[in-house]
Amino acid sequence: MNFKDTLSCYEAIGETLANAAPAGWSNIEAEIKLSGIQIDAVVSYIEASGSSGNLTGVPMLARYFYELARLVSTEDKGLFKSCTFSLQSSGKYDAKFIY
């Protein structure tokens, strides 16, 4: 899948994470490491009650983050080495990159 812009990619990532988390989640955080075409992801969530857990086997997540890396890359920096993507249940998200 090729996204036309970063916003559509962010939306797909957010929707995928939200659908994978159990009902009642308040925050989801994905720690992504990119090495060539390999992507390692650790995804955790916090429930409104305060309990937490990890999400595994989230469909298409690695592909979406690889596409995001392609979209936010620059000739000077190349693809990011890591990304922290945070999503709140309100729909607000934040992405931080290390190149």
Wavefront OBJ file of the C-alpha trace (Angstrom):
o trace
v 0.000 0.000 0.000
v 1.339 3.401 -0.922
v -0.028 6.396 0.942
v -0.297 9.720 -0.846
v 0.708 11.743 2.239
v 1.774 11.438 5.868
v -1.691 12.278 7.231
v -3.324 9.280 5.534
v -0.503 7.069 6.831
v -0.885 8.418 10.388
v -4.637 7.762 10.172
v -4.083 4.151 9.048
v -1.577 3.564 11.864
v -3.931 5.077 14.440
v -6.920 3.082 13.232
v -4.915 -0.157 13.180
v -3.626 0.376 16.720
v -7.041 1.407 18.058
v -8.674 -1.681 16.536
v -6.026 -3.991 18.011
v -6.289 -2.669 21.571
v -8.875 -3.967 24.031
v -11.961 -1.885 24.758
v -11.359 0.802 27.349
v -7.823 1.751 26.327
v -6.739 5.327 27.001
v -3.256 5.480 25.472
v -1.236 3.375 23.036
v 2.467 3.767 22.393
v 4.415 2.104 19.588
v 8.220 2.022 19.785
v 9.497 1.304 16.276
v 13.071 0.476 15.256
v 13.944 0.412 11.565
v 17.015 -1.394 10.240
v 17.050 -1.605 6.456
v 13.736 -3.240 5.601
v 13.394 -4.927 9.016
v 11.048 -3.335 11.523
v 10.921 -4.189 15.209
v 7.876 -2.937 17.079
v 6.975 -2.908 20.755
v 3.413 -1.714 21.257
v 1.926 -1.117 24.676
v -1.367 0.273 25.895
v -2.808 1.692 29.085
v -6.442 1.203 29.993
v -8.578 3.889 31.619
v -8.456 1.771 34.806
v -4.665 2.135 34.860
v -3.779 -1.438 33.916
v -1.500 -1.974 30.952
v -0.461 -4.581 28.430
v 1.283 -5.231 25.142
v -0.161 -5.697 21.687
v 1.349 -8.352 19.436
v 0.684 -9.422 15.885
v -0.959 -6.160 14.814
v -1.831 -6.652 11.109
v -0.103 -4.329 8.609
v 1.614 -2.288 11.337
v 5.172 -2.930 10.131
v 4.176 -2.115 6.562
v 2.515 1.152 7.619
v 5.577 2.264 9.588
v 7.872 1.434 6.681
v 5.636 3.578 4.445
v 5.734 6.350 7.063
v 9.538 6.178 7.081
v 9.512 6.572 3.319
v 7.112 9.537 3.496
v 9.016 11.487 6.170
v 12.500 10.732 4.821
v 14.685 13.410 3.321
v 17.672 13.130 1.060
v 19.895 14.459 3.839
v 18.599 12.236 6.637
v 17.302 9.155 4.844
v 14.817 6.889 6.640
v 14.318 7.261 10.376
v 16.110 4.809 12.678
v 13.378 4.874 15.305
v 9.937 6.312 15.858
v 7.775 6.671 18.937
v 4.106 6.934 17.991
v 1.639 7.788 20.773
v -2.127 7.653 20.370
v -4.736 8.828 22.856
v -8.301 7.531 22.869
v -9.442 11.068 21.933
v -7.716 10.556 18.573
v -4.806 12.883 19.348
v -1.471 11.440 18.242
v 2.193 12.355 18.310
v 5.152 10.964 16.406
v 8.808 11.515 17.277
v 11.623 10.405 15.009
v 15.334 9.735 15.452
v 17.403 9.726 12.259
l 1 2 3 4 5 6 7 8 9 10 11 12 13 14 15 16 17 18 19 20 21 22 23 24 25 26 27 28 29 30 31 32 33 34 35 36 37 38 39 40 41 42 43 44 45 46 47 48 49 50 51 52 53 54 55 56 57 58 59 60 61 62 63 64 65 66 67 68 69 70 71 72 73 74 75 76 77 78 79 80 81 82 83 84 85 86 87 88 89 90 91 92 93 94 95 96 97 98 99
